[in-house]
Amino acid sequence: MLKHIIMNHPKSRRNFIKKTAIVGAGISLLPNLTYGSTIENNKDKLKIGLIGVGLRGINHLNNLLLRDDVLITAICDIDNVRIQLVKNILKKKNQSVPKFFNKDDYDYRNLLELKEVDAVIISTPWLWHTRMAKDAMLAGKYTGVEVSAANTMEECWDLVNTHEQTGTHLMILENVNYRRDIMAVLNMVKQDVFGELVHFRCGYQHDLRFVKLNDGKSAYGKGVEFGEKGISESKWRTQHSVSRNADVYPTHGVGPMATMCNINRGNRFSSITSNATKGIGLHNYIVKNGGKDHPNANVKFKQGDVITSTIETTNGETIIVTHDCNLPRPYSLGFRVQGANGLWEVDGNRIYIEGVSEPHKWDKADEWLKKYDHPLWKKFGEHALGAGHGGMDFFVINAFVESAKQNIAPPLDVYDAAAWSAITPLSELSIENNGEPQNFPDFTRGLWIKRKPYNWIKNTY
Ligand SMILES: NC(=O)c1ccc[n+]([C@@H]2O[C@H](COP(=O)([O-])OP(=O)(O)OC[C@H]3O[C@@H](n4cnc5c(N)ncnc54)[C@H](O)[C@@H]3O)[C@@H](O)[C@H]2O)c1
C-alpha cells in the first residue's frame, strides 16, 4: 500500500532523480571538490536546504561541500552569528550563495516552499525536530533529521503518519551506525560469526557537564550557565535534564544494535523497563565551578545521573541501554553484541568466539575487526576519516544523499526514527512507575513481520 502511495505521489516523480542517475552511479568514484557552482549550471545536483547551522549543522555543511553531487541552495537559522559564519565558509570556498532564512522560529517554512530545495537536513534543538520534519515531509522535501527524532509518543506517530500520508521519506541521521567498528561487527553479525543473537548492551556514556553548562560565550567554555544565558547546546539541552527523568538521547547506542537485530524488519522492540539513580552530577558541577551561591546551584535537576533501560524484542533478545552524561567519566558507548557462539565488547576491545578463540580467553578485537572491515569503509575509509567523528559523519551523509537522489527509502527510515526515539517517553513512564514495563507500539502496523532487512553489506551506501 505504501508503495502505491509513493508511486502516485507527485513529488516522487521529481526530475532530479532521473537526471541524477548518472551522478548516482558516479558516487562510486569519490565525491570531488567542486567550487564556484551556481544553481543554473547545476541542474543535476541534489539541492539541499539546511535548517539549523549550529555545531552539528556546520559539520554537515562542511561534509556536503566536499561532494560534487549536491548543491546547498538554502540555509535557515535564527542566530545571525551562525548565518554569518556560514556566509564566511561559503565565501572562503568560493561557493554559490544560497538563500538565507533567519527572520523567526518559523522562517524555515519559507525555505520549505522553495522549488530549488529537494532535500533538507534538520540540525536544530530537539523540540524542533518533529515539527520541522513533519512540515518538510508535507512540503515533499526528502527529510534528514538529527538525533533523536522525537520527544513524545505523539511525535513518534506524527513522523510515521506524515510519511505514510505524503510518501515523502525521512532518514534519521544516526552516524554511530556508520562507525568503523560497528560496521565491522555488523558484517560479522550478517556472516553469522556470533551465531543466533541473544543480548546487546549500549548507551550514551559521555560526560556532558561542560556542554550542558558553559559561560555563554563559547560552546565548551568554562562556566555554569544554561538556558538564555548559555550558548549552543546549553541553551536548550540542559532544560531536558531539569524537566525530564528519562533517557533523552538513546539513538547513538540503540541505533546500531537495532540494525544488527533487524528491528522493524522481522523483529521489533516489544517492551522496556527503566530505572534511574539520583541526580547529583550537574548540581555538584555547578557548585564546584560557580560556587554554592550561584543561582543555578538552586536548580533541581529531575534527570537521574545513570538511567538504565532493558528492552525486550519479539525475537527474544534483550538490549540494555544506559544514559550516563552528568558524572565524570571517559566516553564510551559501552557496546556488547552477544550470540550463541560468542561476543564482542567494545570496552576492553575484545572478542570471544567459541571454537576459534582459546577457550575462556579473550582475543583482542583488532584482528577480527580488520578481517571483517566493512566494504564501505574499505572503499571510502581514507576519504571519510577527514569528515568528523572518526569518519562516520561522511557515511551517514553519503547514505542520505544517495537515497535522496533516488528518492528511495533510506537505510535508517521513519520507522527506525520512531521506534528508537520512543525510548525517551517510554523510559520516562517506566521510571515514574518504579520500573514498570511499558509496551512499544508497533509503528509498522504489522508490517515488521514481512519487511526485509536493508542490504547492509555493499560498498555504495
Ligand atoms: N549525531 C551526532 O553526532 C550529533 C552531534 C551533535 C549534535 N547532534 C544533534 O544535532 C542537533 C543540533 O545540535 P547542535 O550541537 O548543533 O546544537 P546547537 O545549539 O549548536 O545548534 C542548533 C542550531 O539551531 C538553531 N535554531 C534553533 N531554533 C531554530 C529555528 N526555529 N529555526 C532555525 N534554526 C533554529 C540555533 O540557532 C542553533 O544555531 C541536536 O539534535 C543534537 O542532538 C548530533
The ligand as a MOL file (V3000), in Angstrom:
LIG
                    3D

  0  0  0     0  0            999 V3000
M  V30 BEGIN CTAB
M  V30 COUNTS 44 48 0 0 0
M  V30 BEGIN ATOM
M  V30 1 N 24.9220 12.8720 15.5140 0
M  V30 2 C 25.8090 13.4900 16.2570 0
M  V30 3 O 26.9270 13.0460 16.4730 0
M  V30 4 C 25.4270 14.8220 16.8410 0
M  V30 5 C 26.3970 15.6630 17.3790 0
M  V30 6 C 25.9970 16.8860 17.8780 0
M  V30 7 C 24.6630 17.2440 17.8530 0
M  V30 8 N 23.7600 16.4080 17.3380 0 CHG=1
M  V30 9 C 22.3280 16.7820 17.2650 0
M  V30 10 O 22.2170 17.8540 16.3410 0
M  V30 11 C 21.2180 18.7690 16.7680 0
M  V30 12 C 21.8140 20.1520 16.8910 0
M  V30 13 O 22.8450 20.1320 17.8570 0
M  V30 14 P 23.9940 21.2450 17.8930 0
M  V30 15 O 25.0650 20.7140 18.7360 0
M  V30 16 O 24.3030 21.6820 16.5280 0 CHG=-1
M  V30 17 O 23.2080 22.3980 18.6900 0
M  V30 18 P 23.4360 23.9570 18.5200 0
M  V30 19 O 22.6880 24.5770 19.6350 0
M  V30 20 O 24.8830 24.2450 18.3760 0
M  V30 21 O 22.7260 24.2980 17.1470 0
M  V30 22 C 21.3290 24.3730 16.9760 0
M  V30 23 C 21.0470 25.4880 15.9820 0
M  V30 24 O 19.6480 25.5180 15.6850 0
M  V30 25 C 19.2670 26.8860 15.5790 0
M  V30 26 N 17.8180 27.0090 15.7670 0
M  V30 27 C 17.1230 26.9240 16.9180 0
M  V30 28 N 15.8150 27.0800 16.6830 0
M  V30 29 C 15.6850 27.2870 15.3410 0
M  V30 30 C 14.5760 27.5230 14.4860 0
M  V30 31 N 13.3220 27.5740 14.9320 0
M  V30 32 N 14.8180 27.6960 13.1680 0
M  V30 33 C 16.0760 27.6540 12.6730 0
M  V30 34 N 17.1670 27.4320 13.4470 0
M  V30 35 C 16.9650 27.2380 14.7570 0
M  V30 36 C 20.0880 27.5740 16.6510 0
M  V30 37 O 20.1760 28.9630 16.4350 0
M  V30 38 C 21.4180 26.8610 16.5200 0
M  V30 39 O 22.3000 27.5330 15.6410 0
M  V30 40 C 20.6860 18.2000 18.0750 0
M  V30 41 O 19.5680 17.4180 17.8070 0
M  V30 42 C 21.7860 17.3180 18.5660 0
M  V30 43 O 21.3460 16.2790 19.3940 0
M  V30 44 C 24.1070 15.2040 16.8220 0
M  V30 END ATOM
M  V30 BEGIN BOND
M  V30 1 1 1 2
M  V30 2 2 2 3
M  V30 3 1 2 4
M  V30 4 1 4 5
M  V30 5 2 4 44
M  V30 6 2 5 6
M  V30 7 1 6 7
M  V30 8 2 7 8
M  V30 9 1 8 9
M  V30 10 1 8 44
M  V30 11 1 9 10
M  V30 12 1 9 42
M  V30 13 1 10 11
M  V30 14 1 11 12
M  V30 15 1 11 40
M  V30 16 1 12 13
M  V30 17 1 13 14
M  V30 18 2 14 15
M  V30 19 1 14 16
M  V30 20 1 14 17
M  V30 21 1 17 18
M  V30 22 2 18 19
M  V30 23 1 18 20
M  V30 24 1 18 21
M  V30 25 1 21 22
M  V30 26 1 22 23
M  V30 27 1 23 24
M  V30 28 1 23 38
M  V30 29 1 24 25
M  V30 30 1 25 26
M  V30 31 1 25 36
M  V30 32 1 26 27
M  V30 33 1 26 35
M  V30 34 2 27 28
M  V30 35 1 28 29
M  V30 36 1 29 30
M  V30 37 2 29 35
M  V30 38 1 30 31
M  V30 39 2 30 32
M  V30 40 1 32 33
M  V30 41 2 33 34
M  V30 42 1 34 35
M  V30 43 1 36 37
M  V30 44 1 36 38
M  V30 45 1 38 39
M  V30 46 1 40 41
M  V30 47 1 40 42
M  V30 48 1 42 43
M  V30 END BOND
M  V30 END CTAB
M  END
